[in-house]
């Protein structure tokens, strides 16, 4: 998939190992790198649905966003970056057609 970043802060955390380790610790930085590698290697979002990291759609005020696990309650939050947004006939996101994502933030939203 194509991976982009919403702002320079999230780009720096995701692309600079030292910054990632400072923000997330050694284990968190490694897990983040693993998740980013998974994103970059996947043909589409469907390939990640059942992969390590518990990839899932968010609800409520975060509807339209997705997340994967980094640490216990810390998540990498992202949105599909395909335009128009690929949806199924019932209006749900078509994971198999999502070929680009934009990383938004790393956060504990619980």
C-alpha positions in Angstrom: 0.0 0.0 0.0 0.9 3.6 -0.4 1.6 5.1 3.1 1.5 8.8 3.8 1.4 11.0 6.9 -1.0 13.7 8.1 1.7 15.9 9.5 5.4 16.2 10.1 5.2 15.0 13.7 3.7 11.6 12.8 6.1 11.3 9.9 9.1 11.9 12.2 7.9 9.3 14.7 7.3 6.8 12.0 10.4 7.3 10.0 13.1 8.2 12.6 14.0 5.2 14.8 15.5 7.4 17.5 12.3 9.6 17.8 10.1 6.5 17.8 12.1 5.0 20.6 12.0 8.2 22.6 8.2 8.4 22.2 7.3 4.7 22.5 10.3 3.0 24.2 12.3 0.2 22.5 9.5 -2.3 22.3 6.9 0.2 21.0 9.3 1.6 18.4 10.0 -2.0 17.1 6.3 -2.8 17.0 5.6 0.5 15.2 8.2 -0.4 12.6 6.6 -3.9 12.2 3.2 -2.3 11.6 4.5 0.2 9.1 6.3 -2.7 7.3 3.1 -4.6 7.2 1.3 -1.6 5.7 4.0 -1.0 3.1 4.1 -4.7 2.1 0.4 -5.2 1.9 -1.3 -5.0 -1.5 -4.5 -3.6 0.2 -6.0 -3.2 3.6 -7.8 -6.6 3.4 -4.4 -8.3 3.6 -4.0 -6.9 7.1 -7.5 -7.7 8.4 -6.4 -10.8 10.3 -2.7 -10.0 10.6 -0.8 -9.4 13.8 -1.8 -6.0 15.2 -5.6 -6.3 15.5 -6.4 -4.0 12.5 -9.9 -2.6 13.0 -12.3 0.2 12.1 -13.2 2.7 14.8 -16.6 3.9 15.8 -18.3 7.0 17.3 -16.4 10.3 16.9 -13.6 8.3 15.2 -15.9 6.8 12.5 -14.0 6.6 9.2 -10.7 6.0 11.0 -8.9 2.7 11.5 -6.3 1.6 14.0 -3.8 -1.2 14.8 -2.2 -2.0 18.1 1.3 -0.7 19.0 1.4 -1.2 22.8 -1.2 -2.3 25.4 -3.5 0.7 24.8 -1.5 2.6 22.2 -2.8 2.6 18.7 -1.6 3.8 15.3 -4.6 5.6 13.9 -5.0 6.0 10.1 -7.5 6.7 7.4 -8.0 5.3 3.9 -6.4 7.7 1.4 -8.1 6.5 -1.7 -10.4 9.0 -3.4 -13.2 8.3 -3.7 -13.4 6.2 -0.6 -14.0 2.6 -1.7 -17.3 1.3 -0.3 -19.4 -1.8 -0.7 -23.0 -1.7 -1.9 -24.2 -1.5 1.8 -22.0 1.6 2.4 -19.3 -0.2 4.5 -15.6 0.3 3.7 -14.3 -2.1 1.1 -11.0 -3.2 2.7 -10.0 -5.0 -0.5 -10.0 -1.7 -2.5 -8.0 0.4 0.0 -4.6 0.7 -1.5 -3.4 3.9 0.2 -3.5 5.0 3.9 -2.7 8.2 5.7 -1.3 7.8 9.2 -2.9 10.4 11.6 -1.5 9.8 15.1 -0.2 7.4 17.7 -2.5 7.6 20.7 -4.3 5.9 23.6 -7.9 6.9 22.8 -9.4 4.6 25.5 
